[in-house]
Amino acid sequence: MILFNTHGLTLQPQKTQIVRKEDYANRFAISGERIELESLTEKLQDLLEEAGVENDYEDEIDYDSLSEEIKEQIDSLNMVKVFDEQIGRQP
């Protein structure tokens, strides 16, 4: 009611989902796992920038054209395992 009374704003019931506090906390809390995933993403991005790959989602990254040093560092991140784990968690 505060939004409506002070600003004339309302929530759109078609767009608003009411969730329990526990569900919200589980969904949006920063877990150690989430921090690890974000860290891996940053490390991968840094490696790609070092290799001269621009941050462009449209273009495929040609892994074979990367230097051996960059490939070894990317492989050490073990992104395949992380990817497989995340795919297994999808509903």
OpenMM code with the backbone's topology and positions (N, CA, C; nanometers):
from openmm import Vec3, app, unit

residues = "MET ILE LEU PHE ASN THR HIS GLY LEU THR LEU GLN PRO GLN LYS THR GLN ILE VAL ARG LYS GLU ASP TYR ALA ASN ARG PHE ALA ILE SER GLY GLU ARG ILE GLU LEU GLU SER LEU THR GLU LYS LEU GLN ASP LEU LEU GLU GLU ALA GLY VAL GLU ASN ASP TYR GLU ASP GLU ILE ASP TYR ASP SER LEU SER GLU GLU ILE LYS GLU GLN ILE ASP SER LEU ASN MET VAL LYS VAL PHE ASP GLU GLN ILE GLY ARG GLN PRO".split()
positions = [
    Vec3(0.0803, -0.1196, 0.0000),
    Vec3(0.0000, 0.0000, 0.0000),
    Vec3(0.0850, 0.1267, 0.0000),
    Vec3(0.2047, 0.1184, 0.0557),
    Vec3(0.2890, 0.2376, 0.0623),
    Vec3(0.3217, 0.2881, -0.0775),
    Vec3(0.3532, 0.1969, -0.1690),
    Vec3(0.3840, 0.2377, -0.3059),
    Vec3(0.2661, 0.3120, -0.3687),
    Vec3(0.1466, 0.2593, -0.3482),
    Vec3(0.0289, 0.3222, -0.4081),
    Vec3(-0.0019, 0.4561, -0.3421),
    Vec3(0.0014, 0.4587, -0.2090),
    Vec3(-0.0339, 0.5812, -0.1367),
    Vec3(0.0638, 0.6948, -0.1611),
    Vec3(0.1934, 0.6647, -0.1703),
    Vec3(0.2913, 0.7721, -0.1860),
    Vec3(0.3222, 0.8056, -0.3309),
    Vec3(0.3161, 0.7059, -0.4199),
    Vec3(0.3569, 0.7299, -0.5586),
    Vec3(0.2518, 0.6907, -0.6621),
    Vec3(0.1424, 0.6322, -0.6172),
    Vec3(0.0401, 0.5878, -0.7109),
    Vec3(0.0822, 0.4643, -0.7887),
    Vec3(0.1773, 0.3877, -0.7365),
    Vec3(0.2276, 0.2699, -0.8067),
    Vec3(0.1619, 0.1434, -0.7536),
    Vec3(0.1435, 0.0472, -0.8422),
    Vec3(0.0914, -0.0836, -0.8019),
    Vec3(0.1771, -0.1919, -0.8651),
    Vec3(0.1769, -0.3096, -0.8054),
    Vec3(0.2453, -0.4245, -0.8631),
    Vec3(0.1520, -0.4937, -0.9606),
    Vec3(0.2049, -0.5379, -1.0716),
    Vec3(0.1248, -0.6081, -1.1715),
    Vec3(0.1123, -0.7544, -1.1292),
    Vec3(-0.0078, -0.8010, -1.0979),
    Vec3(-0.0223, -0.9397, -1.0518),
    Vec3(0.0253, -1.0418, -1.1550),
    Vec3(0.0185, -1.0081, -1.2839),
    Vec3(0.0638, -1.1013, -1.3872),
    Vec3(0.2160, -1.1171, -1.3852),
    Vec3(0.2863, -1.0153, -1.3348),
    Vec3(0.4328, -1.0161, -1.3353),
    Vec3(0.4924, -1.0432, -1.1977),
    Vec3(0.4111, -1.0417, -1.0952),
    Vec3(0.4602, -1.0519, -0.9586),
    Vec3(0.4387, -1.1919, -0.9050),
    Vec3(0.5443, -1.2506, -0.8545),
    Vec3(0.5343, -1.3826, -0.7944),
    Vec3(0.5678, -1.3688, -0.6463),
    Vec3(0.4773, -1.4077, -0.5619),
    Vec3(0.5006, -1.4013, -0.4186),
    Vec3(0.5627, -1.5340, -0.3764),
    Vec3(0.6764, -1.5246, -0.3090),
    Vec3(0.7466, -1.6451, -0.2650),
    Vec3(0.7695, -1.6385, -0.1141),
    Vec3(0.7853, -1.7545, -0.0558),
    Vec3(0.8154, -1.7599, 0.0870),
    Vec3(0.9566, -1.7092, 0.1116),
    Vec3(0.9813, -1.6611, 0.2303),
    Vec3(1.1113, -1.6052, 0.2659),
    Vec3(1.2230, -1.7072, 0.2434),
    Vec3(1.1999, -1.8321, 0.2805),
    Vec3(1.3014, -1.9364, 0.2650),
    Vec3(1.3340, -1.9610, 0.1177),
    Vec3(1.2297, -1.9621, 0.0349),
    Vec3(1.2516, -1.9834, -0.1087),
    Vec3(1.3311, -1.8687, -0.1696),
    Vec3(1.2982, -1.7463, -0.1282),
    Vec3(1.3717, -1.6297, -0.1782),
    Vec3(1.5184, -1.6377, -0.1359),
    Vec3(1.5406, -1.6703, -0.0096),
    Vec3(1.6785, -1.6783, 0.0413),
    Vec3(1.7568, -1.7861, -0.0327),
    Vec3(1.6948, -1.9005, -0.0576),
    Vec3(1.7635, -2.0087, -0.1296),
    Vec3(1.7933, -1.9701, -0.2739),
    Vec3(1.7034, -1.8959, -0.3332),
    Vec3(1.7187, -1.8606, -0.4742),
    Vec3(1.8220, -1.7505, -0.4967),
    Vec3(1.8274, -1.6538, -0.4068),
    Vec3(1.9097, -1.5370, -0.4310),
    Vec3(2.0281, -1.5204, -0.3363),
    Vec3(2.0410, -1.6077, -0.2400),
    Vec3(2.1534, -1.5965, -0.1478),
    Vec3(2.2837, -1.6261, -0.2216),
    Vec3(2.3881, -1.5615, -0.1782),
    Vec3(2.5192, -1.5855, -0.2381),
    Vec3(2.5833, -1.7016, -0.1638),
    Vec3(2.5811, -1.8148, -0.2274),
    Vec3(2.6383, -1.9343, -0.1679),
    Vec3(2.7844, -1.9464, -0.2099),
    Vec3(2.8554, -2.0322, -0.1403),
    Vec3(2.9942, -2.0579, -0.1774),
    Vec3(3.0045, -2.1095, -0.3195),
    Vec3(2.9059, -2.1891, -0.3582),
    Vec3(2.9029, -2.2446, -0.4936),
    Vec3(2.8861, -2.1344, -0.5978),
    Vec3(2.7974, -2.0408, -0.5683),
    Vec3(2.7745, -1.9296, -0.6619),
    Vec3(2.8992, -1.8420, -0.6723),
    Vec3(2.9637, -1.8180, -0.5603),
    Vec3(3.0867, -1.7386, -0.5615),
    Vec3(3.1930, -1.8081, -0.6455),
    Vec3(3.2015, -1.9413, -0.6320),
    Vec3(3.2995, -2.0170, -0.7106),
    Vec3(3.2705, -2.0063, -0.8594),
    Vec3(3.1429, -2.0170, -0.8974),
    Vec3(3.1062, -2.0056, -1.0385),
    Vec3(3.1387, -1.8674, -1.0935),
    Vec3(3.1096, -1.7641, -1.0154),
    Vec3(3.1396, -1.6285, -1.0597),
    Vec3(3.2898, -1.6073, -1.0714),
    Vec3(3.3656, -1.6664, -0.9808),
    Vec3(3.5107, -1.6561, -0.9860),
    Vec3(3.5652, -1.7253, -1.1109),
    Vec3(3.5124, -1.8431, -1.1415),
    Vec3(3.5550, -1.9145, -1.2620),
    Vec3(3.5218, -1.8343, -1.3870),
    Vec3(3.4060, -1.7734, -1.3888),
    Vec3(3.3660, -1.6914, -1.5031),
    Vec3(3.4626, -1.5750, -1.5214),
    Vec3(3.4975, -1.5096, -1.4127),
    Vec3(3.5925, -1.3979, -1.4201),
    Vec3(3.7286, -1.4452, -1.4691),
    Vec3(3.7756, -1.5587, -1.4176),
    Vec3(3.9062, -1.6117, -1.4590),
    Vec3(3.9054, -1.6453, -1.6083),
    Vec3(3.7979, -1.7078, -1.6542),
    Vec3(3.7875, -1.7412, -1.7962),
    Vec3(3.7871, -1.6146, -1.8800),
    Vec3(3.7103, -1.5148, -1.8383),
    Vec3(3.7054, -1.3891, -1.9123),
    Vec3(3.8433, -1.3236, -1.9183),
    Vec3(3.9148, -1.3249, -1.8062),
    Vec3(4.0504, -1.2680, -1.8031),
    Vec3(4.1439, -1.3413, -1.8992),
    Vec3(4.1343, -1.4742, -1.9014),
    Vec3(4.2184, -1.5527, -1.9923),
    Vec3(4.1858, -1.5228, -2.1382),
    Vec3(4.0574, -1.5107, -2.1683),
    Vec3(4.0173, -1.4811, -2.3060),
    Vec3(4.0633, -1.3422, -2.3479),
    Vec3(4.0552, -1.2468, -2.2573),
    Vec3(4.1047, -1.1123, -2.2881),
    Vec3(4.2556, -1.1157, -2.3115),
    Vec3(4.3268, -1.1915, -2.2290),
    Vec3(4.4724, -1.2046, -2.2453),
    Vec3(4.5062, -1.2650, -2.3810),
    Vec3(4.4203, -1.3555, -2.4289),
    Vec3(4.4418, -1.4200, -2.5582),
    Vec3(4.3970, -1.3319, -2.6736),
    Vec3(4.3375, -1.2173, -2.6431),
    Vec3(4.2937, -1.1268, -2.7488),
    Vec3(4.1540, -1.1544, -2.8000),
    Vec3(4.0788, -1.2385, -2.7301),
    Vec3(3.9418, -1.2687, -2.7704),
    Vec3(3.8518, -1.1613, -2.7114),
    Vec3(3.7748, -1.0960, -2.7983),
    Vec3(3.6843, -0.9911, -2.7522),
    Vec3(3.5611, -1.0531, -2.6890),
    Vec3(3.5002, -0.9797, -2.5986),
    Vec3(3.3795, -1.0259, -2.5311),
    Vec3(3.2607, -1.0068, -2.6245),
    Vec3(3.2431, -1.1011, -2.7142),
    Vec3(3.1358, -1.0921, -2.8119),
    Vec3(3.0604, -1.2244, -2.8115),
    Vec3(2.9371, -1.2228, -2.7646),
    Vec3(2.8593, -1.3455, -2.7542),
    Vec3(2.8169, -1.4002, -2.8893),
    Vec3(2.8287, -1.3198, -2.9913),
    Vec3(2.7870, -1.3634, -3.1238),
    Vec3(2.8886, -1.4591, -3.1873),
    Vec3(3.0158, -1.4385, -3.1581),
    Vec3(3.1211, -1.5164, -3.2233),
    Vec3(3.1609, -1.6375, -3.1407),
    Vec3(3.1885, -1.7468, -3.2107),
    Vec3(3.2406, -1.8659, -3.1455),
    Vec3(3.3877, -1.8451, -3.1155),
    Vec3(3.4326, -1.9054, -3.0066),
    Vec3(3.5748, -1.9000, -2.9728),
    Vec3(3.6395, -2.0244, -3.0317),
    Vec3(3.7392, -2.0041, -3.1156),
    Vec3(3.8120, -2.1157, -3.1758),
    Vec3(3.9205, -2.1598, -3.0784),
    Vec3(3.8875, -2.2595, -2.9992),
    Vec3(3.9785, -2.3080, -2.8956),
    Vec3(4.1131, -2.3493, -2.9547),
    Vec3(4.1109, -2.4141, -3.0698),
    Vec3(4.2348, -2.4632, -3.1319),
    Vec3(4.3292, -2.3513, -3.1732),
    Vec3(4.2761, -2.2311, -3.1937),
    Vec3(4.3630, -2.1207, -3.2350),
    Vec3(4.4287, -2.0493, -3.1160),
    Vec3(4.3895, -2.0867, -2.9942),
    Vec3(4.4503, -2.0252, -2.8756),
    Vec3(4.5891, -2.0825, -2.8525),
    Vec3(4.6726, -2.0060, -2.7852),
    Vec3(4.8077, -2.0547, -2.7549),
    Vec3(4.7997, -2.1717, -2.6568),
    Vec3(4.9038, -2.2535, -2.6565),
    Vec3(4.9065, -2.3690, -2.5664),
    Vec3(4.8971, -2.3255, -2.4203),
    Vec3(4.9617, -2.2150, -2.3874),
    Vec3(4.9591, -2.1644, -2.2496),
    Vec3(4.8164, -2.1294, -2.2069),
    Vec3(4.7443, -2.0595, -2.2929),
    Vec3(4.6066, -2.0207, -2.2625),
    Vec3(4.5180, -2.1448, -2.2535),
    Vec3(4.5352, -2.2399, -2.3460),
    Vec3(4.4556, -2.3624, -2.3426),
    Vec3(4.4779, -2.4390, -2.2120),
    Vec3(4.6023, -2.4477, -2.1675),
    Vec3(4.6330, -2.5170, -2.0420),
    Vec3(4.5661, -2.4475, -1.9239),
    Vec3(4.5687, -2.3150, -1.9241),
    Vec3(4.5068, -2.2411, -1.8143),
    Vec3(4.3550, -2.2571, -1.8157),
    Vec3(4.2958, -2.2554, -1.9337),
    Vec3(4.1510, -2.2759, -1.9441),
    Vec3(4.1150, -2.4172, -1.8992),
    Vec3(4.1924, -2.5154, -1.9435),
    Vec3(4.1671, -2.6541, -1.9036),
    Vec3(4.1775, -2.6707, -1.7521),
    Vec3(4.2682, -2.5975, -1.6896),
    Vec3(4.2867, -2.6109, -1.5447),
    Vec3(4.1662, -2.5568, -1.4669),
    Vec3(4.0838, -2.4751, -1.5305),
    Vec3(3.9642, -2.4239, -1.4632),
    Vec3(3.8575, -2.5325, -1.4469),
    Vec3(3.8696, -2.6400, -1.5235),
    Vec3(3.7766, -2.7529, -1.5161),
    Vec3(3.6322, -2.7085, -1.5406),
    Vec3(3.6148, -2.6305, -1.6440),
    Vec3(3.4824, -2.5764, -1.6757),
    Vec3(3.3838, -2.6851, -1.7193),
    Vec3(3.4315, -2.7935, -1.7780),
    Vec3(3.3417, -2.8997, -1.8233),
    Vec3(3.2692, -2.9610, -1.7038),
    Vec3(3.3433, -2.9860, -1.5969),
    Vec3(3.2821, -3.0426, -1.4760),
    Vec3(3.1766, -2.9477, -1.4202),
    Vec3(3.2091, -2.8203, -1.4122),
    Vec3(3.1143, -2.7208, -1.3611),
    Vec3(2.9907, -2.7162, -1.4503),
    Vec3(3.0117, -2.7146, -1.5813),
    Vec3(2.9009, -2.7113, -1.6763),
    Vec3(2.8104, -2.8333, -1.6590),
    Vec3(2.8707, -2.9518, -1.6506),
    Vec3(2.7933, -3.0739, -1.6319),
    Vec3(2.7126, -3.0720, -1.5020),
    Vec3(2.7732, -3.0221, -1.3955),
    Vec3(2.7031, -3.0126, -1.2680),
    Vec3(2.5836, -2.9191, -1.2783),
    Vec3(2.6017, -2.8071, -1.3454),
    Vec3(2.4931, -2.7098, -1.3571),
    Vec3(2.3811, -2.7628, -1.4448),
    Vec3(2.4139, -2.8338, -1.5497),
    Vec3(2.3113, -2.8924, -1.6374),
    Vec3(2.2303, -2.9957, -1.5606),
    Vec3(2.2966, -3.0716, -1.4758),
    Vec3(2.2278, -3.1743, -1.3959),
    Vec3(2.1310, -3.1151, -1.2976),
    Vec3(2.1453, -2.9890, -1.2614),
    Vec3(2.0583, -2.9250, -1.1634),
    Vec3(1.9389, -2.8563, -1.2241),
    Vec3(1.9344, -2.8467, -1.3555),
    Vec3(1.8229, -2.7793, -1.4203),
    Vec3(1.6955, -2.8580, -1.3991),
    Vec3(1.5853, -2.7892, -1.3659),
    Vec3(1.4563, -2.8606, -1.3443),
    Vec3(1.4003, -2.9154, -1.4739),
] * unit.nanometer
topology = app.Topology()
chain = topology.addChain("A")
for resn in residues:
    res = topology.addResidue(resn, chain)
    for name in ("N", "CA", "C"):
        topology.addAtom(name, app.Element.getBySymbol(name[0]), res)
